[in-house]
Amino acid sequence: MSRGSHPLSSLLLAAALTSSLAGIACEHHPYRVYDPYYTDYHVWNGEEVGYYNRWATETHRDPHRDFRRIPPGEQKEYWTWRHNHGDHH
């Protein structure tokens, strides 16, 4: 690698590391999820993650899958289960 491209390489590496750290930091912030079947919102925080993990375990699904990435049919199953367990917001 030539000396002229060294600052650009360093800048690109720094940008990549910064963006990955920003993604990790955002992972722990609660966010709201709309339940279209019961027309309400749920704050996706540690408590909701606990319910989701319990549902995933009881229904033999991977609890590590991001809820936002599971198919709509499975999301509907979760919301139905969720409204029959625990607090109802």
C-alpha positions as CSV (number, residue, x, y, z in Angstrom):
1,M,0.0,0.0,0.0
2,S,1.4,3.4,-0.9
3,R,1.9,6.1,1.8
4,G,-0.8,8.3,0.1
5,S,-3.6,5.9,0.8
6,H,-2.8,5.4,4.4
7,P,-4.9,8.3,5.8
8,L,-7.8,7.2,3.7
9,S,-7.5,3.6,5.0
10,S,-7.4,4.9,8.5
11,L,-10.4,7.1,8.0
12,L,-12.4,4.2,6.5
13,L,-11.4,1.9,9.4
14,A,-12.4,4.5,11.9
15,A,-15.8,5.0,10.2
16,A,-16.5,1.2,10.2
17,L,-15.7,0.9,13.9
18,T,-17.7,3.9,14.8
19,S,-20.8,2.6,12.9
20,S,-20.5,-0.8,14.5
21,L,-20.3,0.7,18.0
22,A,-23.3,2.9,17.3
23,G,-25.3,-0.2,16.4
24,I,-24.3,-1.9,19.6
25,A,-25.2,1.1,21.7
26,C,-28.7,1.4,20.1
27,E,-29.4,-2.3,20.8
28,H,-30.1,-1.6,24.5
29,H,-32.5,1.4,24.0
30,P,-36.1,0.6,24.3
31,Y,-38.3,1.3,21.3
32,R,-42.1,1.1,20.7
33,V,-43.6,-1.7,18.6
34,Y,-47.1,-1.4,17.2
35,D,-49.4,-4.4,17.6
36,P,-51.8,-4.1,14.6
37,Y,-53.9,-7.0,15.8
38,Y,-54.8,-5.4,19.2
39,T,-54.1,-1.8,18.0
40,D,-51.8,-0.9,20.8
41,Y,-48.1,-0.2,21.4
42,H,-45.6,-2.1,23.5
43,V,-42.4,-0.7,24.7
44,W,-39.7,-3.2,23.6
45,N,-37.6,-3.2,26.7
46,G,-36.2,-5.8,29.1
47,E,-39.7,-6.8,30.3
48,E,-41.1,-7.3,26.8
49,V,-37.9,-9.2,25.8
50,G,-38.6,-11.6,28.7
51,Y,-42.1,-12.2,27.4
52,Y,-40.8,-12.7,23.9
53,N,-38.1,-15.2,25.1
54,R,-40.7,-17.1,27.1
55,W,-43.1,-17.3,24.0
56,A,-40.2,-18.4,21.8
57,T,-39.1,-21.1,24.2
58,E,-42.7,-22.4,24.8
59,T,-43.3,-22.5,21.0
60,H,-39.9,-24.0,20.2
61,R,-38.6,-21.0,18.3
62,D,-35.2,-19.3,18.5
63,P,-35.5,-16.6,21.2
64,H,-32.5,-14.8,19.7
65,R,-34.2,-13.9,16.5
66,D,-35.1,-10.2,16.3
67,F,-38.9,-9.8,16.7
68,R,-38.9,-7.3,13.8
69,R,-37.5,-9.9,11.5
70,I,-39.9,-12.8,12.1
71,P,-42.7,-13.3,9.6
72,P,-45.9,-11.5,10.1
73,G,-47.8,-14.7,10.9
74,E,-45.4,-15.5,13.8
75,Q,-45.7,-11.9,15.0
76,K,-49.4,-12.3,15.1
77,E,-49.0,-15.5,17.1
78,Y,-46.8,-13.7,19.5
79,W,-49.2,-10.8,20.0
80,T,-52.1,-13.3,20.6
81,W,-50.0,-15.1,23.2
82,R,-48.8,-11.9,24.7
83,H,-52.3,-10.5,25.3
84,N,-53.2,-13.7,27.1
85,H,-50.2,-13.5,29.4
86,G,-49.0,-10.9,31.9
87,D,-50.0,-7.3,32.0
88,H,-52.0,-6.0,29.1
89,H,-50.6,-2.5,28.9
